[in-house]
C-alpha cells in the first residue's frame, strides 16, 4: 500500500467509525464506489475496531501473561491443515506440527512470537518467507504456504523434518570420519545453494541442521538470514552483538560487530566441522559473560581437532594433518585466510575423501611471524634493537680479537723465522762440527744480507732483516751499506703497509740517525721529525716506539748543535715515560737518555768555558 492509498484508507476510517451502521454502509458505498480493495481495507479496520483487540485497548494483565508465557496461541485449523502438537520454540517463533488430511501429509507451521510487540520482528519473519520461497534444494526445508491471522500475526507452513541435530545423529550412530564428512558435504551444498541465490544464513549450527532417520540432511531456520545485496545496509543502532546469533558458532567479525559476508558462513561451517571431528566445540563459552565470550573467540588460537579429542574411527597421522588444515582454514580468524567460498571448502572435502592433496595449505612460518610482528610491534622493535646492539658489540670485539690474533700469529711467525735466520748465520762449513771460531762480525753481517736476499716470498720478514742489518752496518761504520739496506727496508715496508705505518716510521727514524752520523743534518732532522710525527699518528704517546722516536730526534738535534731544542725534546720524552706501565727495557732507555742529556749539558758548559778562556 502506497502512502497516498494509506492516507485515504485512514481518512475514510476516521469518518466512518462514528457513524451508525446503516449510515456507515451508505457512506462507504458512496466514497469507495467500485474500488473493492479500498472498501475491503476500510471495512477490515472498522471490524478490528469493533472487536477492541488493539494493543492499547487490551487488559494489562492479559498482556503481561502473554509476554511471560511467550507462546502464541494457535488455532485448531489453518486452511487445509489441522494443527496437532507443539514441536519446538525458537527466538523468533513457535513451531507446530500440522496434518493435511486430504493429502495425508504432515507439515510444520511456524508462528511469529509476540508479533504485535516489534515491527522489526515482523519484518524479519517476512524476510524469512521471501528467502525460503526462492530456495529450492533437496537439503533445505521447503516453504509450502504463508499468511497472517486476523490479528496480524504472520505464519508460514514448511516441510516437516522428522530428524535430530547433525552432531547428535553422528554421535548416536557412531559414524566414521568419512561418513561424517559426507553428511557435512551435503550441508555445504545447501549453504552454497543459498549463497548462489544471494542469501546468507548467518545462524549455522547443528540444531538448525537436522538429519532424518534415512540419513538425509535438511537445513532449517533462515530467521536471521540476510540478502547479499543488503550487506551494506547499516544495522539498527540498538541491536546488540550477541542478540541475533549463536556466539559459539559466530565468526570473529560478527562478534566484533563489523560487516560480514560469505566468509562468516564459512567460519560457522568450520566450527561445525571442528565439533564433528573433535567431539566438542573449539571454545568453551558455556556460562560466560558476553565479554568473556568475546575474549575466548578473539583470543588464543584453538587446539587442532586432532589434539582436542578425536571422534569416530582413528585416521592415520597424515589424514589427521589434512583434517586439521581443512578445519582450521575454514575457521581461520583472518577472513582473508579462510576458504573464499563454501564451494572451495566442499571441494577440499571431496579431495580428502578421494585421497588427493588439499588446495588449502597450513600457515607458513613466514605468515605466523608476520602476524606476531604486527600483533607485538613495539616489543619486536625493542627486541630487535637490543639484538642489533648485542650483535654489533659481539661483531666489533670478534673482529678486534681476530685482528689481534692474526697480528700475534704474524709476529710469532716472523720471530721464529728471524730466529732461524740468526742460527743459520753461525753455521760453519760442516754442520756437525758446530759454528766456526773464526767468524768475523762483518762476515756474519754479509752472510745475513745474502740470506735475506733469498726471502723474496716473505717480504715482511725480509724488510725486518734489512732494517736490522742496516742498523748493524751503521754501527760498524759502513754508512753506504747501511743506507742501501735501510732504503730497501723502507721500500718494502711502504709496499706492504702503505706510505704511513709504525713500521715505515721506524725505518724513517733509523735513516735519520744514519744521516746524522753522516753529518747530513738537514736530511737527518727532516727524517727524524717525519718518523716521530708518523709514529704519533698511529700509536699513543706513551708507547715505547714513540719514546724511541723522540730520543732519536733529540740525538739528531744535539748532534746538529740545537741543544735547547734537544733538551726540550728529551725532557718531554722523560715526562711521558710512565714508570708504572713502562717496560724495564724502556725505563733503562729513559735512564740512559737522562744520563746522556746531563752529559750533553756538561759538554755544552765546557765548550762555553773554553770559548771564554780563548777570548
C-alpha positions in Angstrom: 0.0 0.0 0.0 1.5 3.3 -1.0 1.4 6.4 1.3 -1.4 8.1 -0.7 -3.6 5.0 -0.5 -2.9 4.6 3.2 -3.8 8.2 3.9 -7.1 7.7 2.1 -7.9 4.5 4.0 -7.1 6.2 7.3 -9.3 9.2 6.4 -12.3 7.1 5.5 -11.9 5.0 8.6 -12.0 8.1 10.9 -15.0 9.5 9.0 -17.0 6.2 9.2 -16.1 4.9 12.7 -18.5 7.2 14.5 -21.4 6.7 12.0 -24.4 4.4 12.8 -24.2 1.0 10.9 -26.8 1.9 8.2 -25.2 5.3 7.5 -21.7 3.8 7.6 -22.6 1.3 4.8 -24.1 4.1 2.6 -21.1 6.3 3.3 -18.6 3.6 2.3 -20.5 2.7 -0.8 -20.6 6.3 -1.9 -16.9 7.1 -1.1 -15.4 3.8 -2.4 -17.5 3.3 -5.4 -16.2 0.4 -7.5 -12.8 0.2 -5.6 -13.3 -3.1 -3.8 -9.8 -3.2 -2.4 -10.3 0.2 -0.8 -13.7 -0.9 0.6 -12.2 -4.1 2.0 -9.3 -2.3 3.8 -11.6 0.2 5.5 -14.1 -2.5 6.4 -11.3 -4.6 8.0 -10.1 -1.7 10.1 -13.7 -1.0 11.2 -14.1 -4.7 12.1 -10.9 -4.7 14.2 -12.0 -1.6 16.0 -15.4 -3.2 16.8 -13.6 -6.3 18.3 -11.5 -4.0 20.5 -8.3 -6.2 20.2 -5.8 -3.4 19.6 -2.8 -3.4 21.9 -3.7 -0.2 23.7 -7.3 -1.4 24.3 -6.3 -4.8 25.9 -6.2 -5.6 29.6 -2.8 -5.1 31.2 -2.9 -8.4 33.0 -3.7 -10.3 29.8 -0.8 -8.6 28.1 1.7 -9.4 30.9 0.6 -13.0 30.9 1.1 -13.4 27.2 4.5 -11.7 27.4 5.6 -14.0 30.2 4.4 -17.2 28.5 5.8 -16.1 25.2 3.9 -18.8 23.3 1.3 -17.5 20.9 -2.0 -19.4 20.9 -2.5 -21.3 17.7 -5.9 -22.0 16.1 -7.1 -25.6 15.7 -7.0 -25.3 11.9 -5.0 -23.3 9.4 -6.6 -23.6 6.0 -6.4 -27.3 5.0 -4.1 -28.0 7.9 -5.1 -29.3 11.3 -2.6 -28.2 14.0 -1.7 -31.0 16.3 1.2 -30.6 18.7 3.9 -28.1 19.6 7.3 -29.4 18.3 9.6 -26.5 19.0 10.3 -23.0 20.1 12.9 -20.5 19.0 13.9 -16.9 19.5 11.6 -15.7 16.7 8.7 -18.2 16.6 6.9 -21.3 17.7 6.6 -24.4 15.5 3.6 -26.7 15.5 3.1 -30.0 13.7 0.1 -29.9 11.3 -1.7 -32.6 9.3 -3.3 -32.1 5.9 -6.0 -34.7 6.0 -6.9 -34.6 2.3 -3.4 -35.5 1.2 -2.3 -37.3 4.3 0.9 -35.2 4.7 2.5 -33.6 7.7 3.8 -30.0 7.7 5.4 -27.7 10.2 3.6 -24.4 11.0 5.8 -21.6 12.3 4.1 -18.7 14.0 5.9 -15.5 14.9 6.2 -15.0 18.6 4.9 -11.6 20.0 4.2 -10.2 16.5 2.4 -7.2 18.0 5.5 -6.1 20.1 8.1 -5.4 17.4 7.7 -4.3 13.8 11.3 -5.3 13.3 10.4 -8.9 14.2 7.6 -8.9 11.7 9.9 -7.6 9.0 12.4 -10.4 9.7 9.7 -13.0 9.6 8.5 -11.7 6.3 12.1 -11.7 5.0 12.3 -15.4 6.0 9.2 -16.1 4.0 10.7 -14.5 0.9 14.0 -16.3 1.5 12.5 -19.7 1.7 10.3 -19.0 -1.3 13.3 -18.6 -3.6 15.3 -21.6 -2.2 14.5 -25.0 -3.7 17.1 -27.6 -2.7 16.9 -31.2 -1.5 18.8 -30.3 1.6 16.8 -27.2 2.5 13.4 -27.4 4.2 10.8 -26.1 1.6 8.2 -23.4 2.1 4.6 -24.6 1.3 2.4 -21.6 2.3 2.4 -18.3 4.2 -0.1 -15.8 5.6 -1.3 -14.0 8.7 -4.0 -14.5 11.3 -6.8 -11.9 11.7 -4.9 -10.2 14.5 -1.9 -9.7 12.1 0.3 -12.5 13.5 2.2 -14.0 10.5 2.7 -17.7 9.9 4.4 -20.0 7.4 3.9 -23.6 6.5 7.1 -25.5 5.9 8.3 -29.0 5.1 8.1 -31.1 8.3 11.5 -32.7 9.1 11.5 -35.6 11.5 15.1 -35.7 12.5 17.8 -34.8 15.1 20.6 -32.3 15.1 23.6 -33.2 13.0 26.1 -33.7 15.9 23.6 -35.8 17.8 22.9 -38.0 14.8 26.7 -38.6 14.3 27.2 -39.4 17.9 24.2 -41.8 18.4 25.0 -43.6 15.1 28.8 -43.7 15.9 29.6 -42.6 12.3 33.1 -42.8 11.0 35.0 -39.8 10.0 34.3 -40.3 6.3 30.6 -40.7 6.9 30.5 -37.5 9.0 32.3 -35.7 6.2 29.8 -37.0 3.6 26.9 -35.6 5.7 28.8 -32.3 6.2 29.3 -32.2 2.4 25.5 -32.2 2.0 25.3 -29.2 4.4 27.9 -27.4 2.3 25.8 -28.0 -0.8 22.7 -26.5 0.9 24.6 -23.4 2.1 26.3 -22.9 -1.3 22.8 -23.1 -2.9 21.7 -20.3 -0.6 24.8 -18.2 -1.4 24.1 -18.6 -5.2 20.7 -17.1 -4.5 22.4 -14.2 -2.6 21.3 -15.4 0.8 23.5 -15.6 3.9 22.2 -18.0 6.6 24.1 -16.2 9.5 23.0 -18.8 12.1 24.5 -22.1 11.0 24.7 -24.5 13.9 23.9 -28.2 14.5 20.4 -27.5 15.9 19.5 -25.9 12.5 20.8 -28.9 10.6 18.6 -31.9 11.1 19.3 -35.4 9.8 16.3 -37.8 9.2 16.3 -41.5 10.0 17.1 -42.1 6.4 20.3 -40.1 6.8 19.1 -37.1 4.8 20.3 -33.6 5.8 17.9 -30.7 6.0 18.9 -27.1 6.6 16.4 -25.1 8.7 15.7 -21.6 10.2 16.6 -18.7 7.9 15.1 -16.4 10.5 18.1 -14.1 10.6 19.3 -14.7 7.0 20.3 -11.7 5.0 20.5 -10.9 1.4 23.9 -10.3 0.0 22.5 -7.3 -1.8 21.8 -5.6 1.6 25.1 -6.2 3.4 26.0 -2.6 3.2 22.7 -1.6 4.9 23.6 -0.4 8.5 22.3 -2.4 11.3 19.8 -0.8 13.8 21.7 1.2 16.4 20.0 -0.7 19.3 20.9 -4.1 18.1 23.4 -5.9 20.3 26.2 -8.1 19.1 25.1 -11.3 20.7 21.3 -11.0 20.3 20.8 -12.3 16.8 23.5 -15.0 16.7 24.7 -18.1 18.5 28.1 -17.0 19.8 29.7 -20.4 19.8 29.4 -20.6 16.0 29.7 -16.9 15.2 32.7 -15.6 13.3 35.1 -13.1 15.0 34.0 -10.3 12.7 30.3 -10.9 13.9 31.5 -10.8 17.5 33.2 -7.5 16.8 30.1 -6.2 15.2 31.7 -5.4 11.8 30.1 -6.1 8.3 30.1 -9.8 7.3 29.9 -11.7 4.1 30.1 -15.2 2.8 33.2 -15.8 5.0 31.0 -15.6 8.1 29.0 -18.7 7.0 32.3 -20.4 6.0 33.6 -19.8 9.6 30.4 -21.3 11.1 30.7 -24.3 8.9 34.3 -24.7 10.1 33.2 -24.7 13.8 30.5 -27.3 13.0 33.2 -29.4 11.2 35.5 -29.0 14.3 32.8 -30.3 16.5 32.1 -33.3 14.3 35.9 -34.2 14.3 36.9 -33.4 17.8 33.6 -34.1 19.6 33.5 -30.7 21.3 33.5 -27.0 20.4 36.8 -25.2 19.8 35.9 -22.7 22.6 34.4 -23.3 26.0 31.8 -20.4 26.3 29.2 -22.0 28.5 28.1 -19.9 31.5 30.3 -17.0 30.4 29.5 -13.3 30.1 29.5 -11.6 26.7 32.8 -10.1 27.4 34.3 -13.4 28.3 32.8 -15.0 25.2 34.4 -12.3 23.0 37.8 -12.8 24.8 37.6 -16.5 24.1 36.7 -16.3 20.4 39.1 -13.4 19.7 41.9 -14.7 22.0 44.4 -17.6 21.5 44.1 -20.0 18.5 42.1 -23.1 19.2 43.6 -26.6 19.6 43.9 -28.6 16.4 41.0 -31.1 16.1 43.5 -34.0 16.1 44.8 -32.9 19.5 41.4 -31.8 21.0 39.9 -35.3 21.0 39.1 -37.5 18.0 35.7 -38.8 17.4 34.7 -41.9 15.4 37.4 -44.1 13.8 41.0 -43.0 14.2 42.6 -41.8 11.0 46.2 -42.0 10.1 48.6 -39.3 11.1 48.8 -37.8 7.6 45.0 -37.9 7.3 44.6 -36.0 10.6 47.1 -33.5 9.4 44.9 -32.8 6.3 41.8 -32.7 8.5 43.4 -30.1 10.8 44.3 -27.9 7.8 40.9 -28.3 6.3 39.1 -27.4 9.5 41.3 -24.6 10.7 41.4 -23.0 7.3 37.6 -22.8 7.3 37.5 -21.2 10.8 40.6 -19.1 10.4 40.4 -15.8 12.4 41.6 -13.8 9.4 38.7 -13.8 7.0 41.1 -13.4 4.1 42.9 -16.7 5.0 39.6 -18.8 5.1 38.2 -20.6 2.1 36.9 -17.9 -0.2 33.6 -19.8 -0.8 31.7 -22.7 0.6 32.3 -24.4 -2.7 36.1 -24.2 -2.1 35.5 -25.9 1.3 33.4 -28.6 -0.3 36.0 -29.1 -3.0 38.7 -29.8 -0.4 36.4 -32.3 1.4 36.0 -34.1 -1.9 39.8 -34.1 -2.3 40.3 -35.6 1.2 37.6 -38.3 0.6 39.3 -39.1 -2.8 42.8 -39.2 -1.2 44.0 -36.2 -3.2 46.1 -33.3 -1.8 44.2 -30.3 -0.4 44.2 -27.0 -2.1 44.5 -25.3 1.4 47.9 -25.2 2.9 48.9 -24.8 6.6 50.0 -21.4 7.8 53.7 -20.9 7.0 56.3 -19.7 9.5 56.6 -16.5 7.5 52.8 -15.8 7.8 52.8 -16.6 11.5 55.9 -14.5 12.1 54.2 -11.6 10.2 51.1 -11.9 12.3 53.2 -12.0 15.5 55.2 -8.9 14.5 52.1 -6.9 13.7 50.5 -8.0 17.0 53.6 -7.3 19.1 55.1 -4.4 17.0 56.6 -2.4 19.9 58.0 -5.4 21.7 59.6 -6.7 18.5 61.2 -3.4 17.7 62.6 -3.2 21.2 63.9 -6.7 21.0 65.4 -6.1 17.5 67.2 -3.0 18.7 68.7 -5.0 21.6 69.6 -7.8 19.3 71.3 -5.4 16.8 73.2 -3.7 19.6 74.5 -7.0 21.0 75.3 -8.3 17.5 77.2 -5.1 16.8 79.2 -5.4 20.0 80.0 -9.1 19.5 81.0 -8.4 15.9 83.2 -5.5 16.9 85.0 -7.4 19.6 85.2 -10.5 17.4 86.9 -8.5 14.7 89.3 -6.9 17.2 90.2 -10.3 18.7 90.6 -11.8 15.2 92.9 -8.9 14.1 94.9 -9.2 17.4 95.2 -12.9 17.0 96.3 -12.6 13.3 98.8 -10.0 14.3 100.1 -12.2 17.1 100.4 -15.2 14.8 102.2 -13.0 12.2 104.7 -11.6 14.7 105.3 -15.1 16.2 105.9 -16.5 12.7 108.3 -13.6 11.9 110.1 -14.1 15.2 110.6 -17.8 14.5 111.8 -17.0 11.0 114.3 -14.4 12.2 115.5 -16.8 15.0 116.1 -19.5 12.4 117.9 -16.9 10.2 120.2 -15.9 13.1 121.0 -19.5 13.8 121.9 -20.1 10.2 124.4 -17.2 10.3 126.6 -19.0 12.8 126.7 -22.3 11.0 130.2 -23.3 9.8 131.1 -25.3 6.7 130.4 -28.6 8.4 127.0 -28.6 10.2 128.0 -31.4 12.5 131.2 -29.5 13.6 129.3 -26.6 15.0 130.0 -22.9 14.4 133.4 -21.7 13.3 135.5 -19.8 15.9 137.0 -17.6 13.2 133.8 -15.9 12.1 134.0 -12.1 12.0 131.2 -9.7 12.6 131.5 -8.3 9.1 131.4 -11.8 7.7 128.2 -12.6 9.7 126.5 -9.4 8.5 127.5 -10.1 4.9 126.2 -13.6 5.2 123.0 -12.2 6.7 122.5 -9.9 3.7 122.9 -12.8 1.3 120.5 -14.9 3.3 117.9 -12.1 3.4 118.1 -11.8 -0.4 116.5 -15.2 -0.6 113.4 -14.3 1.3 111.5 -12.6 -1.5 108.4 -14.7 -0.8 108.4 -13.4 2.8 108.5 -9.6 2.3 107.7 -8.6 5.9 110.5 -10.8 7.3 112.8 -9.6 4.6 112.1 -5.9 5.4 112.7 -6.6 9.2 116.1 -8.2 8.4 117.1 -5.3 6.1 116.1 -2.9 8.9 118.2 -4.8 11.4 121.2 -5.4 9.2 121.2 -1.8 8.1 121.4 -0.7 11.7 124.3 -3.1 12.3 126.2 -1.7 9.3 125.7 1.8 10.7 127.3 0.7 14.0 130.2 -0.9 12.0 130.7 2.5 10.3 129.7 1.2 6.8 127.3 4.0 6.2 126.8 3.4 2.4 125.9 -0.2 3.0 123.6 0.8 5.9 121.9 3.4 3.7 121.4 0.8 1.0 119.7 -1.7 3.3 117.6 0.8 5.2 116.4 2.2 1.8 115.4 -1.4 0.7 113.6 -1.9 4.1 111.7 1.4 3.6 110.6 0.4 0.1 109.3 -3.0 1.1 107.5 -1.7 4.2 105.8 1.0 2.2 104.7 -1.7 -0.3 103.3 -3.8 2.5 101.8 -1.3 4.9 101.3 1.8 2.7 103.0 5.2 2.9 102.2 5.6 6.6 102.5 3.0 9.4 104.6 2.4 12.6 107.0 0.1 10.6 107.6 2.8 8.0 108.1 5.4 10.8 110.7 3.1 12.4 112.7 3.0 9.2 112.5 6.8 8.7 113.8 7.3 12.2 116.7 4.9 11.7 117.6 6.7 8.5 117.5 10.0 10.3 120.1 8.7 12.8 122.2 7.4 9.9 122.2 10.7 8.1 123.2 12.4 11.4 126.2 10.1 11.6 127.0 11.1 8.0 126.8 14.8 9.1 123.9 15.4 6.7 122.0 17.2 9.4 119.2 18.8 7.3 118.1 15.5 5.9 118.6 13.8 9.3 116.4 16.2 11.1 113.7 16.0 8.4 113.6 12.2 8.6 113.6 12.1 12.4 110.8 14.6 12.6 108.7 12.8 9.9 109.3 9.5 11.7 108.2 10.9 15.1 105.1 12.5 13.6 104.1 9.3 11.8 104.6 7.2 14.9 102.4 9.6 17.0 99.8 9.3 14.3 99.4 5.6 14.8 100.4 5.0 18.4 99.7 6.6 21.8 102.4 9.0 23.2 103.3 6.5 26.0 104.1 3.8 23.5 107.8 2.7 23.6 108.1 3.3 19.8 107.1 7.0 20.3 109.7 7.4 23.1 112.4 5.9 20.9 111.5 8.3 18.1 111.6 11.3 20.5 115.0 10.2 21.8 116.3 9.8 18.2 115.1 13.3 17.3 116.8 14.7 20.5 120.1 13.0 19.5 119.9 14.4 15.9 119.2 17.9 17.3 122.1 17.5 19.7 124.4 16.3 17.0 123.4 19.4 15.0 124.1 21.7 17.9 120.5 22.6 18.6 121.0 21.9 22.3 117.9 23.8 23.6 115.6 22.0 21.2 117.3 18.7 22.0 116.9 19.2 25.8 113.3 20.2 25.3 112.6 17.1 23.3 114.4 14.8 25.7 112.7 16.3 28.7 109.3 15.7 27.1 110.3 12.0 26.5 111.2 11.7 30.2 107.9 13.2 31.3 105.9 10.9 29.0 107.7 7.9 30.3 105.4 6.3 32.9 107.2 4.0 35.3 104.1 2.2 36.3 103.3 0.9 32.8 106.7 1.1 31.1 108.7 -2.0 30.4 112.0 -2.4 32.2 113.9 -2.1 29.0 112.2 1.3 28.2 112.8 2.6 31.7 116.5 1.7 31.2 116.5 3.6 27.9 114.9 6.6 29.6 117.6 6.5 32.3 120.3 6.4 29.6 118.6 9.3 27.8 118.6 11.3 31.1 122.3 10.5 31.6 123.2 11.4 28.0 121.2 14.6 28.4 123.2 15.6 31.5 126.5 14.8 29.7 125.4 17.0 26.8 124.8 19.9 29.2 128.2 19.4 30.8 129.7 19.3 27.3 128.0 22.5 26.4 129.2 24.3 29.5 132.7 23.1 29.0 132.7 24.5 25.4 131.5 27.8 26.7 134.3 27.9 29.3 136.9 27.1 26.7 135.4 29.8 24.4 135.7 32.4 27.2 139.3 31.4 28.0 140.3 31.9 24.4 138.9 35.4 24.4 
